[in-house]
Amino acid sequence: MPVTTIAGRDIHVDDEGFLAAYNEWDPDLAKQLAAQIGIELTDAHFKAIDFLRADYATQGETATLRRVSTLGGIPTKELFTLFPKKPAKKMAYIAGLPKPHGCV
């Protein structure tokens, strides 16, 4: 498993750069990950991220965009505004979760 250094911390990642260890994530790391892809996190971003992490903890896989919208109560249009172009992939990356199934 590759290791990268982000903000002075060694972080385990997969071949695509997604975090590989659920417990290495924290909100400060999320801010660093978001900055790397040009996103400045707000409370609205953290609502989606917190839902994703909680859902992953119970379901064992990263939620799809539809699941975040339906169960998380965040409209799809808002998710595209918060995480432009590829919201499911970007949310998972920032939340420290595996890339969702079906994402290219």
Secondary structure, DSSP 8 states (H G I E B T S, - for coil): --EEEETTEEEEB-TTS-BS-GGG--HHHHHHHHHHTT----HHHHHHHHHHHHHHHHHSS---HHHHHHHH---HHHHHHHS-S-HHHHHHHHHT----TT--
